Amino acid sequence: MCLAVPMEITAIHDKVADVEIGGVTRQVRLDLIDAAPAVGDFVIVHAGFAIRRLDREDALETIKLFQEGLDLELV
């Protein structure tokens, strides 16, 4: 089973972004997104790639579902 996670972009360096959720930071590739994201945008991350931008409301709702379903503290 694969799981894609919404993460917030904290910095962008050419085709690589720093992303964060719940204090966990990662670097992800931006090659697969059709429109250039900006710092503060949320992206769906899977296997080291940002695969889609999400609006903030949808991202926070998805994070809330992860928190409730998996008993996690992410925000």
mmCIF file of the N, C-alpha and C atoms, coordinates in Angstrom:
data_MODEL
# 
_entry.id   MODEL 
# 
loop_
_atom_site.group_PDB 
_atom_site.id 
_atom_site.type_symbol 
_atom_site.label_atom_id 
_atom_site.label_alt_id 
_atom_site.label_comp_id 
_atom_site.label_asym_id 
_atom_site.label_entity_id 
_atom_site.label_seq_id 
_atom_site.pdbx_PDB_ins_code 
_atom_site.Cartn_x 
_atom_site.Cartn_y 
_atom_site.Cartn_z 
_atom_site.occupancy 
_atom_site.B_iso_or_equiv 
_atom_site.pdbx_formal_charge 
_atom_site.auth_seq_id 
_atom_site.auth_comp_id 
_atom_site.auth_asym_id 
_atom_site.auth_atom_id 
_atom_site.pdbx_PDB_model_num 
ATOM 1   N N  . MET A 1 1  ? 0.838  -1.175 0.000   1.00 0.00 ? 1  MET A N  1 
ATOM 2   C CA . MET A 1 1  ? 0.000  0.000  0.000   1.00 0.00 ? 1  MET A CA 1 
ATOM 3   C C  . MET A 1 1  ? 0.886  1.241  0.000   1.00 0.00 ? 1  MET A C  1 
ATOM 4   N N  . CYS A 1 2  ? 0.515  2.220  -0.769  1.00 0.00 ? 2  CYS A N  1 
ATOM 5   C CA . CYS A 1 2  ? 1.246  3.482  -0.841  1.00 0.00 ? 2  CYS A CA 1 
ATOM 6   C C  . CYS A 1 2  ? 0.453  4.561  -0.131  1.00 0.00 ? 2  CYS A C  1 
ATOM 7   N N  . LEU A 1 3  ? 1.174  5.502  0.423   1.00 0.00 ? 3  LEU A N  1 
ATOM 8   C CA . LEU A 1 3  ? 0.532  6.598  1.125   1.00 0.00 ? 3  LEU A CA 1 
ATOM 9   C C  . LEU A 1 3  ? 1.168  7.910  0.675   1.00 0.00 ? 3  LEU A C  1 
ATOM 10  N N  . ALA A 1 4  ? 0.355  8.817  0.185   1.00 0.00 ? 4  ALA A N  1 
ATOM 11  C CA . ALA A 1 4  ? 0.828  10.148 -0.198  1.00 0.00 ? 4  ALA A CA 1 
ATOM 12  C C  . ALA A 1 4  ? 0.428  11.111 0.913   1.00 0.00 ? 4  ALA A C  1 
ATOM 13  N N  . VAL A 1 5  ? 1.347  11.978 1.303   1.00 0.00 ? 5  VAL A N  1 
ATOM 14  C CA . VAL A 1 5  ? 1.161  12.831 2.466   1.00 0.00 ? 5  VAL A CA 1 
ATOM 15  C C  . VAL A 1 5  ? 1.171  14.300 2.051   1.00 0.00 ? 5  VAL A C  1 
ATOM 16  N N  . PRO A 1 6  ? 0.213  15.099 2.556   1.00 0.00 ? 6  PRO A N  1 
ATOM 17  C CA . PRO A 1 6  ? 0.262  16.537 2.289   1.00 0.00 ? 6  PRO A CA 1 
ATOM 18  C C  . PRO A 1 6  ? 1.324  17.183 3.176   1.00 0.00 ? 6  PRO A C  1 
ATOM 19  N N  . MET A 1 7  ? 2.213  17.961 2.560   1.00 0.00 ? 7  MET A N  1 
ATOM 20  C CA . MET A 1 7  ? 3.271  18.642 3.302   1.00 0.00 ? 7  MET A CA 1 
ATOM 21  C C  . MET A 1 7  ? 3.354  20.091 2.820   1.00 0.00 ? 7  MET A C  1 
ATOM 22  N N  . GLU A 1 8  ? 3.767  20.980 3.720   1.00 0.00 ? 8  GLU A N  1 
ATOM 23  C CA . GLU A 1 8  ? 3.862  22.402 3.390   1.00 0.00 ? 8  GLU A CA 1 
ATOM 24  C C  . GLU A 1 8  ? 5.269  22.739 2.909   1.00 0.00 ? 8  GLU A C  1 
ATOM 25  N N  . ILE A 1 9  ? 5.345  23.495 1.827   1.00 0.00 ? 9  ILE A N  1 
ATOM 26  C CA . ILE A 1 9  ? 6.639  23.915 1.292   1.00 0.00 ? 9  ILE A CA 1 
ATOM 27  C C  . ILE A 1 9  ? 7.189  25.052 2.151   1.00 0.00 ? 9  ILE A C  1 
ATOM 28  N N  . THR A 1 10 ? 8.432  24.863 2.630   1.00 0.00 ? 10 THR A N  1 
ATOM 29  C CA . THR A 1 10 ? 9.068  25.892 3.457   1.00 0.00 ? 10 THR A CA 1 
ATOM 30  C C  . THR A 1 10 ? 10.183 26.625 2.711   1.00 0.00 ? 10 THR A C  1 
ATOM 31  N N  . ALA A 1 11 ? 10.705 26.018 1.641   1.00 0.00 ? 11 ALA A N  1 
ATOM 32  C CA . ALA A 1 11 ? 11.741 26.663 0.825   1.00 0.00 ? 11 ALA A CA 1 
ATOM 33  C C  . ALA A 1 11 ? 11.795 25.965 -0.526  1.00 0.00 ? 11 ALA A C  1 
ATOM 34  N N  . ILE A 1 12 ? 12.219 26.712 -1.538  1.00 0.00 ? 12 ILE A N  1 
ATOM 35  C CA . ILE A 1 12 ? 12.359 26.149 -2.882  1.00 0.00 ? 12 ILE A CA 1 
ATOM 36  C C  . ILE A 1 12 ? 13.748 26.481 -3.408  1.00 0.00 ? 12 ILE A C  1 
ATOM 37  N N  . HIS A 1 13 ? 14.416 25.450 -3.939  1.00 0.00 ? 13 HIS A N  1 
ATOM 38  C CA . HIS A 1 13 ? 15.745 25.584 -4.525  1.00 0.00 ? 13 HIS A CA 1 
ATOM 39  C C  . HIS A 1 13 ? 15.694 24.956 -5.911  1.00 0.00 ? 13 HIS A C  1 
ATOM 40  N N  . ASP A 1 14 ? 15.390 25.747 -6.923  1.00 0.00 ? 14 ASP A N  1 
ATOM 41  C CA . ASP A 1 14 ? 15.268 25.274 -8.301  1.00 0.00 ? 14 ASP A CA 1 
ATOM 42  C C  . ASP A 1 14 ? 14.178 24.210 -8.394  1.00 0.00 ? 14 ASP A C  1 
ATOM 43  N N  . LYS A 1 15 ? 14.516 22.965 -8.639  1.00 0.00 ? 15 LYS A N  1 
ATOM 44  C CA . LYS A 1 15 ? 13.523 21.881 -8.793  1.00 0.00 ? 15 LYS A CA 1 
ATOM 45  C C  . LYS A 1 15 ? 13.391 21.015 -7.545  1.00 0.00 ? 15 LYS A C  1 
ATOM 46  N N  . VAL A 1 16 ? 13.880 21.517 -6.400  1.00 0.00 ? 16 VAL A N  1 
ATOM 47  C CA . VAL A 1 16 ? 13.797 20.789 -5.135  1.00 0.00 ? 16 VAL A CA 1 
ATOM 48  C C  . VAL A 1 16 ? 13.163 21.710 -4.097  1.00 0.00 ? 16 VAL A C  1 
ATOM 49  N N  . ALA A 1 17 ? 12.251 21.149 -3.297  1.00 0.00 ? 17 ALA A N  1 
ATOM 50  C CA . ALA A 1 17 ? 11.611 21.936 -2.239  1.00 0.00 ? 17 ALA A CA 1 
ATOM 51  C C  . ALA A 1 17 ? 11.858 21.288 -0.887  1.00 0.00 ? 17 ALA A C  1 
ATOM 52  N N  . ASP A 1 18 ? 12.006 22.124 0.126   1.00 0.00 ? 18 ASP A N  1 
ATOM 53  C CA . ASP A 1 18 ? 11.990 21.659 1.503   1.00 0.00 ? 18 ASP A CA 1 
ATOM 54  C C  . ASP A 1 18 ? 10.526 21.665 1.921   1.00 0.00 ? 18 ASP A C  1 
ATOM 55  N N  . VAL A 1 19 ? 10.071 20.553 2.500   1.00 0.00 ? 19 VAL A N  1 
ATOM 56  C CA . VAL A 1 19 ? 8.682  20.441 2.941   1.00 0.00 ? 19 VAL A CA 1 
ATOM 57  C C  . VAL A 1 19 ? 8.657  19.986 4.392   1.00 0.00 ? 19 VAL A C  1 
ATOM 58  N N  . GLU A 1 20 ? 7.525  20.249 5.066   1.00 0.00 ? 20 GLU A N  1 
ATOM 59  C CA . GLU A 1 20 ? 7.430  19.953 6.489   1.00 0.00 ? 20 GLU A CA 1 
ATOM 60  C C  . GLU A 1 20 ? 6.018  19.534 6.863   1.00 0.00 ? 20 GLU A C  1 
ATOM 61  N N  . ILE A 1 21 ? 5.950  18.599 7.795   1.00 0.00 ? 21 ILE A N  1 
ATOM 62  C CA . ILE A 1 21 ? 4.692  18.247 8.453   1.00 0.00 ? 21 ILE A CA 1 
ATOM 63  C C  . ILE A 1 21 ? 5.031  17.738 9.847   1.00 0.00 ? 21 ILE A C  1 
ATOM 64  N N  . GLY A 1 22 ? 4.390  18.306 10.851  1.00 0.00 ? 22 GLY A N  1 
ATOM 65  C CA . GLY A 1 22 ? 4.576  17.850 12.219  1.00 0.00 ? 22 GLY A CA 1 
ATOM 66  C C  . GLY A 1 22 ? 6.010  17.864 12.705  1.00 0.00 ? 22 GLY A C  1 
ATOM 67  N N  . GLY A 1 23 ? 6.796  18.815 12.237  1.00 0.00 ? 23 GLY A N  1 
ATOM 68  C CA . GLY A 1 23 ? 8.183  18.905 12.651  1.00 0.00 ? 23 GLY A CA 1 
ATOM 69  C C  . GLY A 1 23 ? 9.144  18.049 11.846  1.00 0.00 ? 23 GLY A C  1 
ATOM 70  N N  . VAL A 1 24 ? 8.620  17.235 10.954  1.00 0.00 ? 24 VAL A N  1 
ATOM 71  C CA . VAL A 1 24 ? 9.453  16.396 10.086  1.00 0.00 ? 24 VAL A CA 1 
ATOM 72  C C  . VAL A 1 24 ? 9.686  17.140 8.780   1.00 0.00 ? 24 VAL A C  1 
ATOM 73  N N  . THR A 1 25 ? 10.946 17.290 8.396   1.00 0.00 ? 25 THR A N  1 
ATOM 74  C CA . THR A 1 25 ? 11.263 17.976 7.144   1.00 0.00 ? 25 THR A CA 1 
ATOM 75  C C  . THR A 1 25 ? 11.907 17.000 6.162   1.00 0.00 ? 25 THR A C  1 
ATOM 76  N N  . ARG A 1 26 ? 11.647 17.234 4.906   1.00 0.00 ? 26 ARG A N  1 
ATOM 77  C CA . ARG A 1 26 ? 12.206 16.421 3.825   1.00 0.00 ? 26 ARG A CA 1 
ATOM 78  C C  . ARG A 1 26 ? 12.473 17.327 2.633   1.00 0.00 ? 26 ARG A C  1 
ATOM 79  N N  . GLN A 1 27 ? 13.267 16.831 1.712   1.00 0.00 ? 27 GLN A N  1 
ATOM 80  C CA . GLN A 1 27 ? 13.431 17.492 0.424   1.00 0.00 ? 27 GLN A CA 1 
ATOM 81  C C  . GLN A 1 27 ? 12.732 16.635 -0.618  1.00 0.00 ? 27 GLN A C  1 
ATOM 82  N N  . VAL A 1 28 ? 11.982 17.290 -1.500  1.00 0.00 ? 28 VAL A N  1 
ATOM 83  C CA . VAL A 1 28 ? 11.251 16.577 -2.547  1.00 0.00 ? 28 VAL A CA 1 
ATOM 84  C C  . VAL A 1 28 ? 11.497 17.239 -3.891  1.00 0.00 ? 28 VAL A C  1 
ATOM 85  N N  . ARG A 1 29 ? 11.411 16.446 -4.922  1.00 0.00 ? 29 ARG A N  1 
ATOM 86  C CA . ARG A 1 29 ? 11.553 16.939 -6.296  1.00 0.00 ? 29 ARG A CA 1 
ATOM 87  C C  . ARG A 1 29 ? 10.238 17.571 -6.737  1.00 0.00 ? 29 ARG A C  1 
ATOM 88  N N  . LEU A 1 30 ? 10.335 18.614 -7.570  1.00 0.00 ? 30 LEU A N  1 
ATOM 89  C CA . LEU A 1 30 ? 9.158  19.321 -8.079  1.00 0.00 ? 30 LEU A CA 1 
ATOM 90  C C  . LEU A 1 30 ? 8.906  19.052 -9.558  1.00 0.00 ? 30 LEU A C  1 
ATOM 91  N N  . ASP A 1 31 ? 9.599  18.100 -10.147 1.00 0.00 ? 31 ASP A N  1 
ATOM 92  C CA . ASP A 1 31 ? 9.522  17.837 -11.586 1.00 0.00 ? 31 ASP A CA 1 
ATOM 93  C C  . ASP A 1 31 ? 8.132  17.428 -12.076 1.00 0.00 ? 31 ASP A C  1 
ATOM 94  N N  . LEU A 1 32 ? 7.318  16.830 -11.229 1.00 0.00 ? 32 LEU A N  1 
ATOM 95  C CA . LEU A 1 32 ? 6.034  16.279 -11.681 1.00 0.00 ? 32 LEU A CA 1 
ATOM 96  C C  . LEU A 1 32 ? 4.867  17.245 -11.580 1.00 0.00 ? 32 LEU A C  1 
ATOM 97  N N  . ILE A 1 33 ? 5.046  18.373 -10.916 1.00 0.00 ? 33 ILE A N  1 
ATOM 98  C CA . ILE A 1 33 ? 3.948  19.338 -10.751 1.00 0.00 ? 33 ILE A CA 1 
ATOM 99  C C  . ILE A 1 33 ? 3.868  20.220 -11.989 1.00 0.00 ? 33 ILE A C  1 
ATOM 100 N N  . ASP A 1 34 ? 2.654  20.401 -12.499 1.00 0.00 ? 34 ASP A N  1 
ATOM 101 C CA . ASP A 1 34 ? 2.486  21.173 -13.733 1.00 0.00 ? 34 ASP A CA 1 
ATOM 102 C C  . ASP A 1 34 ? 2.612  22.682 -13.529 1.00 0.00 ? 34 ASP A C  1 
ATOM 103 N N  . ALA A 1 35 ? 2.190  23.199 -12.385 1.00 0.00 ? 35 ALA A N  1 
ATOM 104 C CA . ALA A 1 35 ? 2.300  24.634 -12.104 1.00 0.00 ? 35 ALA A CA 1 
ATOM 105 C C  . ALA A 1 35 ? 3.273  24.830 -10.948 1.00 0.00 ? 35 ALA A C  1 
ATOM 106 N N  . ALA A 1 36 ? 4.150  25.798 -11.075 1.00 0.00 ? 36 ALA A N  1 
ATOM 107 C CA . ALA A 1 36 ? 5.180  26.017 -10.062 1.00 0.00 ? 36 ALA A CA 1 
ATOM 108 C C  . ALA A 1 36 ? 4.559  26.380 -8.713  1.00 0.00 ? 36 ALA A C  1 
ATOM 109 N N  . PRO A 1 37 ? 4.884  25.632 -7.670  1.00 0.00 ? 37 PRO A N  1 
ATOM 110 C CA . PRO A 1 37 ? 4.372  25.956 -6.339  1.00 0.00 ? 37 PRO A CA 1 
ATOM 111 C C  . PRO A 1 37 ? 5.190  27.079 -5.713  1.00 0.00 ? 37 PRO A C  1 
ATOM 112 N N  . ALA A 1 38 ? 4.669  27.631 -4.631  1.00 0.00 ? 38 ALA A N  1 
ATOM 113 C CA . ALA A 1 38 ? 5.344  28.702 -3.902  1.00 0.00 ? 38 ALA A CA 1 
ATOM 114 C C  . ALA A 1 38 ? 5.517  28.279 -2.446  1.00 0.00 ? 38 ALA A C  1 
ATOM 115 N N  . VAL A 1 39 ? 6.416  28.958 -1.752  1.00 0.00 ? 39 VAL A N  1 
ATOM 116 C CA . VAL A 1 39 ? 6.579  28.720 -0.320  1.00 0.00 ? 39 VAL A CA 1 
ATOM 117 C C  . VAL A 1 39 ? 5.235  28.974 0.358   1.00 0.00 ? 39 VAL A C  1 
ATOM 118 N N  . GLY A 1 40 ? 4.843  28.061 1.236   1.00 0.00 ? 40 GLY A N  1 
ATOM 119 C CA . GLY A 1 40 ? 3.545  28.160 1.913   1.00 0.00 ? 40 GLY A CA 1 
ATOM 120 C C  . GLY A 1 40 ? 2.479  27.290 1.283   1.00 0.00 ? 40 GLY A C  1 
ATOM 121 N N  . ASP A 1 41 ? 2.693  26.855 0.037   1.00 0.00 ? 41 ASP A N  1 
ATOM 122 C CA . ASP A 1 41 ? 1.746  25.939 -0.608  1.00 0.00 ? 41 ASP A CA 1 
ATOM 123 C C  . ASP A 1 41 ? 1.866  24.550 0.010   1.00 0.00 ? 41 ASP A C  1 
ATOM 124 N N  . PHE A 1 42 ? 0.786  23.799 -0.076  1.00 0.00 ? 42 PHE A N  1 
ATOM 125 C CA . PHE A 1 42 ? 0.806  22.403 0.329   1.00 0.00 ? 42 PHE A CA 1 
ATOM 126 C C  . PHE A 1 42 ? 0.879  21.544 -0.923  1.00 0.00 ? 42 PHE A C  1 
ATOM 127 N N  . VAL A 1 43 ? 1.651  20.471 -0.842  1.00 0.00 ? 43 VAL A N  1 
ATOM 128 C CA . VAL A 1 43 ? 1.773  19.519 -1.944  1.00 0.00 ? 43 VAL A CA 1 
ATOM 129 C C  . VAL A 1 43 ? 1.575  18.115 -1.403  1.00 0.00 ? 43 VAL A C  1 
ATOM 130 N N  . ILE A 1 44 ? 1.069  17.239 -2.263  1.00 0.00 ? 44 ILE A N  1 
ATOM 131 C CA . ILE A 1 44 ? 0.991  15.818 -1.941  1.00 0.00 ? 44 ILE A CA 1 
ATOM 132 C C  . ILE A 1 44 ? 2.349  15.222 -2.281  1.00 0.00 ? 44 ILE A C  1 
ATOM 133 N N  . VAL A 1 45 ? 2.951  14.536 -1.305  1.00 0.00 ? 45 VAL A N  1 
ATOM 134 C CA . VAL A 1 45 ? 4.292  13.973 -1.480  1.00 0.00 ? 45 VAL A CA 1 
ATOM 135 C C  . VAL A 1 45 ? 4.213  12.460 -1.471  1.00 0.00 ? 45 VAL A C  1 
ATOM 136 N N  . HIS A 1 46 ? 4.864  11.856 -2.471  1.00 0.00 ? 46 HIS A N  1 
ATOM 137 C CA . HIS A 1 46 ? 4.948  10.395 -2.549  1.00 0.00 ? 46 HIS A CA 1 
ATOM 138 C C  . HIS A 1 46 ? 6.304  10.031 -3.132  1.00 0.00 ? 46 HIS A C  1 
ATOM 139 N N  . ALA A 1 47 ? 7.017  9.172  -2.443  1.00 0.00 ? 47 ALA A N  1 
ATOM 140 C CA . ALA A 1 47 ? 8.290  8.619  -2.914  1.00 0.00 ? 47 ALA A CA 1 
ATOM 141 C C  . ALA A 1 47 ? 9.294  9.701  -3.321  1.00 0.00 ? 47 ALA A C  1 
ATOM 142 N N  . GLY A 1 48 ? 9.332  10.787 -2.550  1.00 0.00 ? 48 GLY A N  1 
ATOM 143 C CA . GLY A 1 48 ? 10.317 11.827 -2.803  1.00 0.00 ? 48 GLY A CA 1 
ATOM 144 C C  . GLY A 1 48 ? 9.936  12.850 -3.858  1.00 0.00 ? 48 GLY A C  1 
ATOM 145 N N  . PHE A 1 49 ? 8.713  12.760 -4.359  1.00 0.00 ? 49 PHE A N  1 
ATOM 146 C CA . PHE A 1 49 ? 8.241  13.705 -5.380  1.00 0.00 ? 49 PHE A CA 1 
ATOM 147 C C  . PHE A 1 49 ? 6.970  14.399 -4.901  1.00 0.00 ? 49 PHE A C  1 
ATOM 148 N N  . ALA A 1 50 ? 6.888  15.696 -5.156  1.00 0.00 ? 50 ALA A N  1 
ATOM 149 C CA . ALA A 1 50 ? 5.624  16.413 -4.986  1.00 0.00 ? 50 ALA A CA 1 
ATOM 150 C C  . ALA A 1 50 ? 4.811  16.099 -6.240  1.00 0.00 ? 50 ALA A C  1 
ATOM 151 N N  . ILE A 1 51 ? 3.649  15.492 -6.052  1.00 0.00 ? 51 ILE A N  1 
ATOM 152 C CA . ILE A 1 51 ? 2.892  15.035 -7.220  1.00 0.00 ? 51 ILE A CA 1 
ATOM 153 C C  . ILE A 1 51 ? 1.677  15.904 -7.536  1.00 0.00 ? 51 ILE A C  1 
ATOM 154 N N  . ARG A 1 52 ? 1.283  16.774 -6.580  1.00 0.00 ? 52 ARG A N  1 
ATOM 155 C CA . ARG A 1 52 ? 0.129  17.641 -6.830  1.00 0.00 ? 52 ARG A CA 1 
ATOM 156 C C  . ARG A 1 52 ? 0.060  18.735 -5.785  1.00 0.00 ? 52 ARG A C  1 
ATOM 157 N N  . ARG A 1 53 ? -0.350 19.925 -6.199  1.00 0.00 ? 53 ARG A N  1 
ATOM 158 C CA . ARG A 1 53 ? -0.610 20.993 -5.238  1.00 0.00 ? 53 ARG A CA 1 
ATOM 159 C C  . ARG A 1 53 ? -1.999 20.807 -4.644  1.00 0.00 ? 53 ARG A C  1 
ATOM 160 N N  . LEU A 1 54 ? -2.141 21.197 -3.390  1.00 0.00 ? 54 LEU A N  1 
ATOM 161 C CA . LEU A 1 54 ? -3.432 21.169 -2.698  1.00 0.00 ? 54 LEU A CA 1 
ATOM 162 C C  . LEU A 1 54 ? -3.723 22.559 -2.167  1.00 0.00 ? 54 LEU A C  1 
ATOM 163 N N  . ASP A 1 55 ? -5.000 22.927 -2.146  1.00 0.00 ? 55 ASP A N  1 
ATOM 164 C CA . ASP A 1 55 ? -5.278 24.187 -1.474  1.00 0.00 ? 55 ASP A CA 1 
ATOM 165 C C  . ASP A 1 55 ? -5.185 23.947 0.036   1.00 0.00 ? 55 ASP A C  1 
ATOM 166 N N  . ARG A 1 56 ? -4.912 25.005 0.756   1.00 0.00 ? 56 ARG A N  1 
ATOM 167 C CA . ARG A 1 56 ? -4.643 24.905 2.202   1.00 0.00 ? 56 ARG A CA 1 
ATOM 168 C C  . ARG A 1 56 ? -5.770 24.202 2.952   1.00 0.00 ? 56 ARG A C  1 
ATOM 169 N N  . GLU A 1 57 ? -7.007 24.532 2.630   1.00 0.00 ? 57 GLU A N  1 
ATOM 170 C CA . GLU A 1 57 ? -8.160 23.938 3.313   1.00 0.00 ? 57 GLU A CA 1 
ATOM 171 C C  . GLU A 1 57 ? -8.201 22.419 3.143   1.00 0.00 ? 57 GLU A C  1 
ATOM 172 N N  . ASP A 1 58 ? -8.022 21.943 1.917   1.00 0.00 ? 58 ASP A N  1 
ATOM 173 C CA . ASP A 1 58 ? -8.015 20.500 1.657   1.00 0.00 ? 58 ASP A CA 1 
ATOM 174 C C  . ASP A 1 58 ? -6.848 19.820 2.359   1.00 0.00 ? 58 ASP A C  1 
ATOM 175 N N  . ALA A 1 59 ? -5.687 20.462 2.338   1.00 0.00 ? 59 ALA A N  1 
ATOM 176 C CA . ALA A 1 59 ? -4.505 19.880 2.989   1.00 0.00 ? 59 ALA A CA 1 
ATOM 177 C C  . ALA A 1 59 ? -4.734 19.735 4.492   1.00 0.00 ? 59 ALA A C  1 
ATOM 178 N N  . LEU A 1 60 ? -5.247 20.778 5.127   1.00 0.00 ? 60 LEU A N  1 
ATOM 179 C CA . LEU A 1 60 ? -5.467 20.721 6.569   1.00 0.00 ? 60 LEU A CA 1 
ATOM 180 C C  . LEU A 1 60 ? -6.547 19.707 6.936   1.00 0.00 ? 60 LEU A C  1 
ATOM 181 N N  . GLU A 1 61 ? -7.556 19.549 6.095   1.00 0.00 ? 61 GLU A N  1 
ATOM 182 C CA . GLU A 1 61 ? -8.587 18.539 6.333   1.00 0.00 ? 61 GLU A CA 1 
ATOM 183 C C  . GLU A 1 61 ? -7.994 17.130 6.225   1.00 0.00 ? 61 GLU A C  1 
ATOM 184 N N  . THR A 1 62 ? -7.141 16.909 5.238   1.00 0.00 ? 62 THR A N  1 
ATOM 185 C CA . THR A 1 62 ? -6.491 15.611 5.074   1.00 0.00 ? 62 THR A CA 1 
ATOM 186 C C  . THR A 1 62 ? -5.587 15.311 6.264   1.00 0.00 ? 62 THR A C  1 
ATOM 187 N N  . ILE A 1 63 ? -4.826 16.303 6.707   1.00 0.00 ? 63 ILE A N  1 
ATOM 188 C CA . ILE A 1 63 ? -3.959 16.118 7.870   1.00 0.00 ? 63 ILE A CA 1 
ATOM 189 C C  . ILE A 1 63 ? -4.793 15.784 9.100   1.00 0.00 ? 63 ILE A C  1 
ATOM 190 N N  . LYS A 1 64 ? -5.935 16.453 9.258   1.00 0.00 ? 64 LYS A N  1 
ATOM 191 C CA . LYS A 1 64 ? -6.838 16.171 10.380  1.00 0.00 ? 64 LYS A CA 1 
ATOM 192 C C  . LYS A 1 64 ? -7.320 14.720 10.344  1.00 0.00 ? 64 LYS A C  1 
ATOM 193 N N  . LEU A 1 65 ? -7.645 14.216 9.154   1.00 0.00 ? 65 LEU A N  1 
ATOM 194 C CA . LEU A 1 65 ? -8.074 12.819 9.026   1.00 0.00 ? 65 LEU A CA 1 
ATOM 195 C C  . LEU A 1 65 ? -6.959 11.853 9.409   1.00 0.00 ? 65 LEU A C  1 
ATOM 196 N N  . PHE A 1 66 ? -5.718 12.159 8.996   1.00 0.00 ? 66 PHE A N  1 
ATOM 197 C CA . PHE A 1 66 ? -4.574 11.339 9.414   1.00 0.00 ? 66 PHE A CA 1 
ATOM 198 C C  . PHE A 1 66 ? -4.444 11.342 10.936  1.00 0.00 ? 66 PHE A C  1 
ATOM 199 N N  . GLN A 1 67 ? -4.577 12.518 11.528  1.00 0.00 ? 67 GLN A N  1 
ATOM 200 C CA . GLN A 1 67 ? -4.449 12.634 12.980  1.00 0.00 ? 67 GLN A CA 1 
ATOM 201 C C  . GLN A 1 67 ? -5.501 11.797 13.698  1.00 0.00 ? 67 GLN A C  1 
ATOM 202 N N  . GLU A 1 68 ? -6.737 11.890 13.247  1.00 0.00 ? 68 GLU A N  1 
ATOM 203 C CA . GLU A 1 68 ? -7.833 11.167 13.888  1.00 0.00 ? 68 GLU A CA 1 
ATOM 204 C C  . GLU A 1 68 ? -7.746 9.668  13.657  1.00 0.00 ? 68 GLU A C  1 
ATOM 205 N N  . GLY A 1 69 ? -7.467 9.278  12.406  1.00 0.00 ? 69 GLY A N  1 
ATOM 206 C CA . GLY A 1 69 ? -7.453 7.859  12.057  1.00 0.00 ? 69 GLY A CA 1 
ATOM 207 C C  . GLY A 1 69 ? -6.250 7.110  12.584  1.00 0.00 ? 69 GLY A C  1 
ATOM 208 N N  . LEU A 1 70 ? -5.119 7.793  12.681  1.00 0.00 ? 70 LEU A N  1 
ATOM 209 C CA . LEU A 1 70 ? -3.888 7.137  13.104  1.00 0.00 ? 70 LEU A CA 1 
ATOM 210 C C  . LEU A 1 70 ? -3.411 7.604  14.480  1.00 0.00 ? 70 LEU A C  1 
ATOM 211 N N  . ASP A 1 71 ? -4.198 8.456  15.128  1.00 0.00 ? 71 ASP A N  1 
ATOM 212 C CA . ASP A 1 71 ? -3.865 8.994  16.441  1.00 0.00 ? 71 ASP A CA 1 
ATOM 213 C C  . ASP A 1 71 ? -2.482 9.655  16.418  1.00 0.00 ? 71 ASP A C  1 
ATOM 214 N N  . LEU A 1 72 ? -2.271 10.555 15.440  1.00 0.00 ? 72 LEU A N  1 
ATOM 215 C CA . LEU A 1 72 ? -0.999 11.250 15.274  1.00 0.00 ? 72 LEU A CA 1 
ATOM 216 C C  . LEU A 1 72 ? -1.132 12.724 15.631  1.00 0.00 ? 72 LEU A C  1 
ATOM 217 N N  . GLU A 1 73 ? -0.021 13.334 16.003  1.00 0.00 ? 73 GLU A N  1 
ATOM 218 C CA . GLU A 1 73 ? 0.032  14.781 16.200  1.00 0.00 ? 73 GLU A CA 1 
ATOM 219 C C  . GLU A 1 73 ? 0.895  15.348 15.097  1.00 0.00 ? 73 GLU A C  1 
ATOM 220 N N  . LEU A 1 74 ? 0.273  15.956 14.059  1.00 0.00 ? 74 LEU A N  1 
ATOM 221 C CA . LEU A 1 74 ? 1.008  16.416 12.896  1.00 0.00 ? 74 LEU A CA 1 
ATOM 222 C C  . LEU A 1 74 ? 1.062  17.924 12.765  1.00 0.00 ? 74 LEU A C  1 
ATOM 223 N N  . VAL A 1 75 ? 0.208  18.649 13.423  1.00 0.00 ? 75 VAL A N  1 
ATOM 224 C CA . VAL A 1 75 ? 0.219  20.108 13.280  1.00 0.00 ? 75 VAL A CA 1 
ATOM 225 C C  . VAL A 1 75 ? 0.314  20.732 14.650  1.00 0.00 ? 75 VAL A C  1 
# 
